[in-house]
Amino acid sequence: MPTVLLATFNLMPDGEPGHPALTAALSARGIDSRWACWDDAGVDWSAADLVAVRSTWDYHRRAADFLAWARSTDAAVPMLNGADVFAWNIDKSYLLELETKVPVVPTALLDDADLVEGLGRAVRRWGTVVIKPRTGAGGRGVVVADGIGDRRLFDLAPGPWVVQPLVESVRTSGETSVYVLGGEAVAQVDKSVAGEEVRVHEQYGGSSRPVALDPVRARAAEDAVRAAEALRTADLAYARVDLMEWEGAWVVSELELIEPGLYLEVEPANAGRFADLVAARLGSLPG
């Protein structure tokens, strides 16, 4: 029976929400799986047949340590997506590369040295803007501002940042997440914000619901994954592609290639879909 280690973090040692569905799905396919904290020195990652990074949801505040672990583990055992992809995807500046291939929410870079002038340029170009840490997760540190004098800027998280226009459709059509496994769109979860919030995450009042795959959004998500594969010369086993409506089209807002939650409590069928992917990858390993 092949063994798969599912990487998580120390505040969620048993795995992501809905984790029993994933381990059961893997077991049903003849795969022994175990959740392990990525920074647990007692874990022998090399003893596994495959490592799948799942709920390592502290990576954004421990980026250097996380990437060092990923590189050493990737060198010892097959790891889905892999450390080079993680290093690219951990910094939201990847959006500037991606937009050369597929439609993306317009994005510019900011740092402390260029904060005033760069933010001024962004506001003149787009009006109200959204500023996010370049390495961040879960909507943490997101600030909306409409000018240099906006007092909300005092809540900025440490930089550097990306700045984007406020996509007003997030309050109407919301945001869509499409899961792409093995290059194929397999599931869609639509997300809504609460009130005047711009973040769809549950901790900010947002809600999520599974829906049938929309062919337009599925194609946009698959195109984004193929573009990332071409940019990185990589084989992407899994991705979650977040899409928003911008100027009449569905465009990429983020591409999650490290540890996208499977929303197992919202869409339990994703457990079987991910387990099928893992089984296929195990079957393709040499020897």
N, C-alpha and C positions, 0 to 999 in steps of 0.2 A: 504494500500500500504506500503510494508516494506521500511525502510530508510537505505541507505548505505552512510557512510561518506568515501570519498576518500582523503587520506592524501597527502598533497603536502607541499611546503615550500614557504617562504615569497618572493622569487624572481620569483616565478611562481604560483601566487595565484589562477589562473584560471585552473591550471592543466597542465599535460604533453602535448607536441606537439601533435596535432590531437585530443585533449580532447573532442570536440563536438561529435565525433563519438562514444566515450565510453558512455557518458551520454545519447545519443540518443538510443544506443543499450540497456542500462539498462532500460530506460523508455519504450521501446518496449516490454520488458519482465515484465512490471508492477512493476518496482522498482524505487523509488524516490532516486536520488543520489545528493550529493552536495560535492564540493571540499572544503577542509578546511586545513589551515596551521597547521602543527602538534604542533607548539609552541604557537598557539593563545589561550591565557588564557580564552577567551570568548566563546570558543567552548565547548558545553556539549557533549562529546563523548559518554557518557553513554545513551544518548537519542536515539542513533542509534540502529538498529537491528544488524548491522555488520560494521566493519571497515576494509577497504582495504588500505594498505600502497601502494602508487603509486609513486609520484614524490617527495620524501623527499630528494632532491639531495644536501642537505647540511649536511647530517648525518655524513659524514666522518670527518668533521672539528668540529662537536659538538657531538661526539659519546656518552659521558657520559650523556648529557642532553637528547639526542634522546632516549637512552635506558631507562632512567628513565621515560620518557613520555610513551614509549611503554609498560613498565611493569605496570604502573598505568592504562593505557587504557585497556590493555589486561585483567586486573583483573576486569574491570567494564563491558566489552562488548566483544562479540566474535570478534577476530581479525585474519584474514587470516595469516597463518604460525606462528604468535605469537612471543612474546618478547624473549623467550628462544632461538628460532631459530635465531632471529636477532642478539642476543648477540654472538652466535657461528659464524655466517656468516660474522659479521662485521670485524673480524680479519682473514686475509688471511692465518694464520697458520692452519686454518681448512683443508687446502690442504694436510697437512701431515697426518691427520686422514683419509681423503678421499682416499688417495693413498694406504691405507691398504685394500681397498675394490675394487677400480676400477683404471684403468690406468689414470695417471695424469701427466702433465708436471712436470719433476723433480723439487723439491722445497727444499730450505734450509732456515733457519732463520738467520738473522743478527741483531745485535744491536751495539751501539756505543762501548761497551767494547770489542766486538769481531770483529769489522769491518775489521781491517787489516788482521787478521789471517783467519777469516771466508771468506772474499772475496778472499783471496789468495787460499784457498782450492777450492772455487767454480770455479775460473779461471783455476786452474790446472785440475779440473775434466771436465769442460765443454768448456773451451775457452772463447769466448765472452759471457757475461752474461747480464741479465736484472735485475735491482734492482727496487723494488716497495715498497711504504709504506705498512705496514701490514694493516692499515686502510686507504683506499684510494678509489677514484672513478674517472671515466672518463679519465683514463690515466694520471692523474696529478701526477707529481713527479717521473715519470718513467725515469730511467737513464740507458743507455747502456754503458758498460765498458769492456775493454779487459785486464785490469791489474791494480795494485795498483796505478801506476803512471798516469793513465788516467785522464786528466784534467776535463773530463765530470763529474767526481765524485764530483767536487765542487758544482754541481747543485743538490746534494741529498736533498730531502725533509727531515724534521725531522723524525727520526726513531721511533720505530724499523721497519725493512724491511723484505721482502722475497727476495731471489735471485734465479733466474732460468736461465737455458741456453737460449741463443737467439735461438728461433725456426725459422730457416731460411725459412721454408715453408710459414711463414706469408707473405713473399714478392712474393710468387707464388700462392699457393692455398688459402692464406688468412686465415681468421678465420670464423667459422660458429657459429651462435647462434640458438639453438633449444629451442622452447617454450614447456614446459611440464606443462599441466594443468590437474589437477585431476589424475596425474600419467601417462598421455598419451601424447606423442609428437604430437603436433597439427600444428606446423608451423616452417619454417626454413628461416632464413635470413643470406645470405652470405655477408661477409665484406672484403674489400680490402684496402690495404695501398697505400699511394702515395710516389713515389720515394724511398728513403732510409729510410723512416720512418718505425717504427715497431708498431705504434699505429693505430688502424683502425677507431678511432673516427673522426667524421666530422671536428672538430676544428683543426685536424692535417692533413686534406686533404683526409681522408678516405672516402669510399663510401659504401653504403649498398643496397642490392637488395633482394626482396623475391624470393625464388625458391621452387620447389617441394621438399617435404621431401625425403631425402635420407634414405633408410631403415637402413643402417649401422650407420649413425650418429644419427638417431632417437633412435635406440636401445642403443647406447652408452649414450645418454642423459637420457633415461629412467632408465638405470642401475645406473647412477650417482645419480639420485633422490632417487631411492630405497635404495641405499647405505647410503645416508644422512639421510633418514628416520630411517634406522636401527641404525645408529650411535647416533642419537638424540632421538630415540623413539618418533618420531614426525609424524604428518600428514601434508604433504606439499601440500597445495592447488595449488601453482604455483611455477614455477622456470624457469629461463632462464639458459641454460647450454651452456657455450662457449667452443668450441672445436677447437683444432689445430692438424695438422699432425705432429707426432713425431715418428721417426723410423718406418715409414710405416703404422702407425695406427692413428686413430682419438682418441685423449685423451683430458681429461678435462683441460682447462686452468683456468677457473673460474666457480663457481656455484653461480648464483645471486638469493638469496632468500629473499631479503629485498624489493627492489624497482626497479626491472628491467623495464626499459622503454619498452612499447609495440610496438615501432616503428610504430605508427598508421599512420604516414604520408607515410611510406614505404609499410606497410602491413595493410590497413584499416580493413581487415577481422578479425584481432586480437581483434577488439572491440567486435564483436559478440561472439567470442570464450571466451573472458574473462567474458562477461556478462552472458553467459551460465554457466560458473563456479560459478559466484556469485549467480545466481538463484538457482543452485543445492545446494550450501552451505546454503542458506537461507531456502530452503525446508527441509534440514536435521536438522535444529535447533529444540531443544525441545520446545513444546508448541506453 
